[in-house]
Structure formats: structure tokens, C-alpha cells
Amino acid sequence: MPLHLRIARPVSNIERTKDMYCRGLGLRVIGSFENHDGFDGIMLGVAGANYHFEFTHSRQHGASGAYGRRLGGILHTG
């Protein structure tokens, strides 16, 4: 089974975060969502890679109210 690593992080400004990671590291937007249970988000990575970064923003709580300062990683199989 192939493995896929997702590293998730809440942010206060998705557009600024997207610009920083895309321009600074050469990543691309590989997915996004709006108002999924009150969250907006983008997935950044390299096409075909076995990892991606996911940045979320809570419409109700902001970055700190939703998660505090935790950084989450999830390893997917299959």
C-alpha cells in the first residue's frame, strides 16, 4: 500500500500562507475547500508526491481558537 503524509496547520490568513509557500518553496495548490464545517482550506504540494501540506482557517475561531499551536500530521495508507 502506498503511504501519503498530510501535514495540517491552522493559519490566520490562507492567501498570505499560500503565497509564502508557493513562491518560497515552489509548491502548487493541489486542492481546496470552502466552508466545510466552518473551515476553509488549501492543500499545497507537488503533483504526484506522497505528501502535502494542508492549511486551514476557521471562520468562527481564527487560527488560535480552533487548534491552539499544535501541528498535526496524518499518515494515510491506500
Secondary structure, DSSP 4 states (H G I P E B T S, - for coil): --EEEEEEEE-S-HHHHHHHHHHHH--EEEEEEEEETTEEEEEEE-TT-SEEEEEEEETTTHHHHHHTT--EEEEEE-
